[in-house]
Amino acid sequence: MGNRLSKIYTRTGDDGTTGLGDGSRTSKDSLRVEAFGTVDELNSAIGLVRSFATDKSVDECLEQVQQQLFNIGGELCMPGMTLLEKKQVGVLESQLDNFNDTLPPLQEFILPGGGYAAAHTHLARTICRRAERRVLSLSREAELNEPVLRYLNRLSDLLFVIARVLSRVDAQPEVQWDHDRRK
């Protein structure tokens, strides 16, 4: 394979448009660009989580997730392309179940936090929810690979569970929401 990025700047986007993987151009604020841009932001946030996470199983899981997020970004950037396989949703569900089985049941909502790794994982979870919303908006005007929305939905759940795991790894307490505090 040749050099994919031989020149970083092209000046072609100076007019407010960007190139898609199929060679077409679109506005930088289009739903498509917003969708794959938010998936890219999520991937970066997960990279930040990985830099703080000390649990090897979490790191390995999140590396696989990052690979799949590149596939999703590629699909969103190349209309009609399918890169994410349906089985990847099942992989996420299995990982989610495995991590969740190690945790005590929740009695109440918890506040985002729990140490650097857990707090950054909660932030990645909220970015994931935004990515899901952006992809949903795009799906109303363009045909997308059906597993993409399901993958993002499961991923936000997985990130919530991983935040709980990382709180325990770092010996940080989970602070429960005090719904009576408003009184």
VOBA-587044 format. One record per residue (C-alpha): x, y, z; residue in three letters. Coordinates in steps of 0.2 Angstrom, whole numbers, padded with zeros to 4 digits, always signed. Each point is the difference from the previous one (the first is absolute). Last residue first. Layout:
REM residues N
XYZala ...
END
This chain:
REM residues 183
-0179+0096+0246lys +0011-0001-0016arg +0012-0012+0009arg -0013-0013+0001asp +0006-0007-0017his +0017-0003+0006asp +0009-0007-0015trp +0012-0013+0006gln +0019+0003+0001val +0010-0015-0006glu +0015-0002+0011pro +0018+0000-0007gln +0012-0015+0002ala +0008+0003-0017asp -0005-0017-0006val -0018+0003+0008arg -0002+0016-0009ser +0006-0008-0016leu -0013-0014+0001val -0014+0014+0002arg +0007+0009-0015ala +0000-0016-0010ile -0018-0003+0004val -0005+0018-0007phe +0012-0003-0015leu -0009-0016-0004leu -0017+0008+0001asp +0006+0014-0012ser +0007-0014-0011leu -0016-0009-0001arg -0009+0015-0008asn +0015+0004-0011leu -0001-0018-0007tyr -0019+0000-0002arg +0002+0016-0010leu +0013-0007-0011val -0008-0017-0002pro -0012+0006-0013glu +0013+0006-0013asn -0007+0017-0006leu -0012+0006-0013glu +0000+0019+0000ala -0012+0014+0006glu -0007-0007+0016arg +0015-0010+0003ser +0010+0016+0002leu -0010+0005+0015ser +0002-0017+0008leu +0019+0002-0004val +0000+0016+0010arg -0010-0007+0014arg +0012-0015+0002glu +0015+0012-0001ala -0008+0010+0014arg -0002-0016+0011arg +0018-0005-0004cys +0005+0018+0006ile -0009-0003+0016thr +0009-0017+0002arg +0017+0007-0003ala -0003+0013+0014leu -0005-0015+0011his +0016-0008-0005thr +0010+0015+0004his -0007+0000+0017ala +0004-0019+0002ala +0018+0003-0005ala +0003+0015+0010tyr -0008-0006+0016gly -0018-0004+0004gly -0010+0013-0009gly -0017+0001-0008pro -0014+0000+0014leu -0008-0017+0003ile -0018-0004-0002phe -0007-0011+0014glu +0001-0018+0007gln +0012-0006-0014leu +0004-0019+0001pro +0017-0004+0006pro +0013-0002-0014leu +0010-0015-0007thr -0015-0006-0011asp +0000+0017-0009asn +0017-0002-0007phe -0005-0017-0008asn -0017+0006-0005asp +0007+0015-0009leu +0013-0010-0009gln -0013-0012-0006ser -0011+0015-0006glu +0014+0008-0009leu +0004-0016-0009val -0018-0002-0005gly +0000+0017-0007val +0016-0005-0010gln -0010-0014-0008lys -0009+0012-0011lys +0016+0004-0009glu +0006+0018-0001leu +0008+0004-0017leu -0015+0003-0012thr +0003+0014-0013met -0015+0008-0008gly +0005+0018+0004pro +0019+0000+0004met +0003+0012+0015cys -0014-0008+0011leu +0007-0017-0004glu +0018+0005+0003gly -0005+0008+0017gly -0009-0017+0005ile +0016-0010-0005asn +0010+0012+0010phe -0012-0002+0014leu +0003-0019-0001gln +0019+0002+0002gln -0003+0011+0015gln -0012-0013+0008val +0014-0013-0002gln +0012+0011+0009glu -0013+0003+0013leu -0002-0019+0004cys +0019-0002+0001glu +0001+0015+0012asp -0014-0006+0011val +0008-0017+0001ser +0017+0007+0004lys -0007+0011+0015asp +0011+0015+0002thr -0011+0013-0009ala +0007+0017-0001phe +0007+0000-0018ser -0015-0011-0005arg -0012+0013+0006val +0008+0013-0011leu -0001-0012-0015gly -0018-0002+0004ile -0002+0019-0002ala +0009-0001-0016ser -0012-0013-0007asn -0015+0010+0006leu +0007+0016-0009glu +0001-0011-0016asp -0018-0006+0002val -0005+0018+0002thr +0009+0005-0016gly -0008-0015-0009phe -0017+0006+0005ala +0003+0019-0002glu +0007-0004-0017val -0015-0009-0005arg -0012+0012+0007leu +0008+0014-0010ser +0011+0013+0009asp +0015-0002-0010lys -0010+0001-0016ser +0002-0014-0012thr +0012-0006-0014arg -0001-0016-0010ser +0016-0011-0001gly -0008-0016+0007asp +0009+0002+0016gly -0008+0017+0003leu +0009+0017-0004gly -0003+0015+0011thr -0008+0017-0003thr +0001+0016+0009gly +0009+0009-0015asp +0018-0003+0008asp -0004-0018-0001gly +0010-0003-0016thr +0016+0008+0009arg +0008-0017-0001thr +0009-0001+0017tyr +0007-0017+0006ile +0010-0005-0015lys +0006-0018-0002ser -0015-0007+0010leu -0004-0017-0007arg +0018-0004-0005asn -0001-0016-0010gly -0006-0017+0004met 
END
